């Protein structure tokens, strides 16, 4: 579930929609303990890397198709 939700948030962010709250919820579910620096760096580096980050996680085929036309 977290992978698909993160992929959705990356897609929304790529489309210039406010997805930070959705990403925050995914990271909250995963837990911030011992990950705070990593998660904060992920937030900071997300702009321009949405497709790359989405490609790096396992996700359902619907999300692979969603991003198929978005590669830069």
C-alpha positions, 0 to 999 in steps of 0.5 A, a space after each residue: 500500500 505504501 508503495 502505491 500511495 507514494 507513487 500516487 503522491 509522486 505523480 501528483 507532485 509531478 503534475 504540480 499538485 500539492 502532494 506533500 501531505 500525502 507523502 507525509 502520511 506515507 512516511 508517518 505510516 512507515 515511521 520516522 524513528 531513525 529515518 528523519 534525516 532521510 525523509 527530510 532529504 527525500 522531501 527536499 530532493 523530490 522536485 524533478 525526481 518524481 519519475 526516478 523515485 517512482 521507478 525505484 519502488 515496487 508498484 502495481 502495473 497501473 502506476 507503471 502505465 501512469 508514468 509511462 509517458 512522463 519520462 524526461 
